[in-house]
Amino acid sequence: MGEQEVENTRERLLRAATAVFAECGFEAATVREICSRAGANIAAVNYHFGDKRNLYASIFDRVFEAVRAYRTPFLPRSEPPEQRLAIYVRAFFEELYYCEEDQREAGDIAAIYLMEMARPTEALDHIVQAYIAADAEELQDIVTAMLGPDAEPEVVLNCASSIAGQVLYYYHAQPLIARLHPEVPAIRERVDALVDHVVRFSLAGVSSFKQGSNG
């Protein structure tokens, strides 16, 4: 088996697994069904990934590695926190919509994320440690820079959570938003406007927590 053929088989398995896990969930998904959809031998999962659990985790690695190569890089800590926040929010939106050219796959990935939130597997620990923790620390560092070094940790955490929550709402509630406001363009068609809104809204919100702002 040539190197290109090996890579093609691996990619087909990842794509097939994304669809099957999205439809069935981790426990109900079978290696046989994944291999069948990928047009691969039943032993292919073990050969390329070791087992079903590693295949499942590899889906997230594939997604996050792709978005890390695509999204706008964060600004260094030496830059003003307001500018760092704007770049952070843009990168967050870019990460969520990186696979917009494949609507079906984007929906499957979103479904898998939601299932992880409802019924976490060991994969969630891997995702948090490998990818999400560093981004969460970056956002909290930005908020701290805006509030000042004496800001209460709970206030910093809540502000950071509120900022991230805005972006995640637009992502996870897309079907709901489309039905409530059918006259509004799809979210992926107005990302620039949403980035601007979230940044402005967040700056005003964080500013209200600055020491002395309440009189």
Secondary structure as GFF3:
##gff-version 3
##sequence-region A 1 215
A	DSSP	alpha_helix	3	28	.	.	.	ID=ss1
A	DSSP	alpha_helix	31	38	.	.	.	ID=ss2
A	DSSP	alpha_helix	44	49	.	.	.	ID=ss3
A	DSSP	alpha_helix	52	70	.	.	.	ID=ss4
A	DSSP	alpha_helix	81	96	.	.	.	ID=ss5
A	DSSP	alpha_helix	103	118	.	.	.	ID=ss6
A	DSSP	alpha_helix	122	127	.	.	.	ID=ss7
A	DSSP	pi_helix	128	132	.	.	.	ID=ss8
A	DSSP	alpha_helix	133	147	.	.	.	ID=ss9
A	DSSP	alpha_helix	153	172	.	.	.	ID=ss10
A	DSSP	alpha_helix	174	180	.	.	.	ID=ss11
A	DSSP	three_ten_helix	187	189	.	.	.	ID=ss12
A	DSSP	alpha_helix	191	207	.	.	.	ID=ss13
###
